[in-house]
Amino acid sequence: MRYAEKYKKIFEGGEFLKTGEVKTTRTEFIFDGGGLSRIRHDIKNFIDSNPGCILLDYGCGTARYWHMKVRVDPSGPKQQMTFLEFLGSNLSGFHRYDPYHPVYQKRPPDIKYDIVIVADVLEHVPLDELPEVLKDINSFVSVDGIVIITVPKTLSKNSFIDGENMHCTLMSTKEWSSVIGKYIKKKVQFTHYK
């Protein structure tokens, strides 16, 4: 993977640029799982409709929303909770996976997941590497499972220290849908947002 070492260095406290200023993960939250808040109700509705399901957060980054109290619903009350608390007791189990984060880089258990979340991940994958990543995602989904994917339409505020933008793959909604549909053969909910 072309950017593996760059992401590993950032997760280990290395420098990156945010709107042109030098930052590190010690001073700035980055890849914290905040993309989950955009699709929180879709995830919760699926879990509540399928009690006992198991979830995989693929490309979870630091997974801050899973283990720290945050404002999961930015438009709702100022109540803070972990994402796990928000999802409730109908979730039977979950796994977080990010191949470049030292805590979450271990491959998920060899089981099928009822719901696989890929929130704000694919735009970080070079176009020529997307087929491999999408096939990998597909391999984790149960027969009746769902993959919920979000991808932004714009460049990131974050760049590698060399100035290269972290959103290396930007495509139209039609192009994303075509590529995703070619490699993920399970039910997909795709959100392409600004």
PEKA-V799591 format. One line per field, one symbol per residue. ss: DSSP state (A for helix, B for strand, O for the rest). phi: phi as a letter, one per 20 degrees, with the letter a starting at -180 (. if undefined). psi: psi as a letter, one per 20 degrees, with the letter a starting at -180 (. if undefined). Layout:
# PEKA-V799591
ss=???
phi=???
psi=???
This chain:
# PEKA-V799591
ss=OOOAAAAAAAAOOOOBBBOOBBBOOOOOOOOOOAAAAAAAAAAAAAAAAOOOBBBBBBOOOOOAAAAOOBOOOOOOOOOOBOAAAAAOOOBBBBBBBOOOOOOOOOOOOOOOBBBBBBBOOAAAOOAAAAAAAAAAAAAOBBBBBBBBBBBBOOOOOBBBOOOOBOOOOOOOAAAAAAAAAAAOOOBBBBBBBO
phi=.gdgfffgfffeofebdclnefccffdbfblenfffffdgffffffffecgnfddceenfmelgffccfcefdfeefffdbffffffnffeeabcdbbfdefedffgfgfcddfbddceldffedggfeggfffffggfeefgeecddccbfedfefdcffenfffeecccfgfffgfffffddddfcddcdce
psi=phjghggggghjjrqrpoliqprrihippqlijhhhhhjghgggggghimqjrpqpnolicikhhhiqprnhnhibqjpqrrhggghaiiohrqqppoiiphhjipqqqmrqqhpppnolghiipqgiigggghhgghiiprgjrqpopqpqirqqiqqrhjipqinioprrgggghggghhhojrppoppor.
